Amino acid sequence: MSALETLAAVNITGNLGAIGYGLAAIGPGVGVGIIFGNGTQALARQPEAAGLIRANQILGFVLCEALALIGLVMPFVYPVD
């Protein structure tokens, strides 16, 4: 039996939505890291703009986390029959 035939014969059982959510959470996790990393650099370079920078950081964080929550909900919206 060749490797391709072996892969075709594999029967995957269980909830693949959990795997999908795990993959979907990678993007927002990276995004949050980039937001706060760059925000920290901006605060170090221009401390007088702290209010504006912090407001933009929080807005970016909220948008990234919204993507993670959408990824959490989608397996329940479109269940596998």
C-alpha positions as CSV (number, residue, x, y, z in Angstrom):
1,M,0.0,0.0,0.0
2,S,1.5,3.4,-1.0
3,A,1.6,6.4,1.2
4,L,-1.1,8.1,-0.8
5,E,-3.5,5.1,-0.4
6,T,-2.7,5.1,3.3
7,L,-3.6,8.7,3.7
8,A,-6.8,8.2,1.7
9,A,-7.8,5.3,4.0
10,V,-7.4,7.3,7.2
11,N,-10.8,7.9,8.9
12,I,-10.8,11.1,11.0
13,T,-13.3,11.2,13.8
14,G,-14.0,13.8,16.5
15,N,-14.6,17.5,16.4
16,L,-12.4,19.2,13.8
17,G,-13.8,22.6,15.0
18,A,-11.5,22.5,18.0
19,I,-8.5,22.1,15.6
20,G,-9.8,24.9,13.4
21,Y,-10.2,27.2,16.4
22,G,-6.7,26.4,17.5
23,L,-5.4,27.4,14.1
24,A,-7.7,30.5,14.0
25,A,-6.3,31.7,17.4
26,I,-2.8,31.9,16.1
27,G,-3.5,35.1,14.0
28,P,-5.0,37.2,16.7
29,G,-2.3,36.0,19.1
30,V,0.4,37.3,16.8
31,G,-1.6,40.5,16.2
32,V,-1.9,41.3,19.9
33,G,1.9,40.7,20.3
34,I,2.7,43.0,17.4
35,I,0.2,45.7,18.7
36,F,1.7,45.8,22.2
37,G,5.3,45.5,21.1
38,N,5.0,48.4,18.7
39,G,2.9,50.4,21.2
40,T,5.7,50.0,23.8
41,Q,8.3,51.2,21.3
42,A,6.1,54.2,20.3
43,L,5.6,55.1,24.0
44,A,9.4,55.0,24.5
45,R,10.0,57.2,21.5
46,Q,7.2,59.8,22.2
47,P,6.0,59.7,25.8
48,E,4.0,62.9,25.3
49,A,1.6,61.0,22.9
50,A,0.8,58.3,25.5
51,G,-2.9,58.9,25.6
52,L,-3.3,58.6,21.8
53,I,-1.0,55.6,21.5
54,R,-2.7,53.8,24.4
55,A,-6.2,54.4,22.9
56,N,-5.0,53.0,19.5
57,Q,-3.5,50.0,21.3
58,I,-6.7,49.2,23.1
59,L,-8.7,49.6,19.8
60,G,-6.3,47.2,18.0
61,F,-6.5,44.7,20.9
62,V,-10.2,44.7,20.8
63,L,-10.4,44.1,17.1
64,C,-7.9,41.2,17.3
65,E,-9.8,39.6,20.1
66,A,-13.0,39.9,18.2
67,L,-11.5,37.8,15.5
68,A,-10.5,35.2,18.1
69,L,-14.1,35.1,19.4
70,I,-15.5,34.7,15.9
71,G,-13.2,31.8,15.4
72,L,-14.5,30.3,18.7
73,V,-18.1,30.6,17.7
74,M,-17.9,29.4,14.1
75,P,-17.6,25.6,14.9
76,F,-20.9,25.9,16.8
77,V,-22.6,27.9,14.0
78,Y,-21.6,25.4,11.3
79,P,-21.5,22.0,13.1
80,V,-20.3,18.9,11.3
81,D,-23.1,16.5,10.8
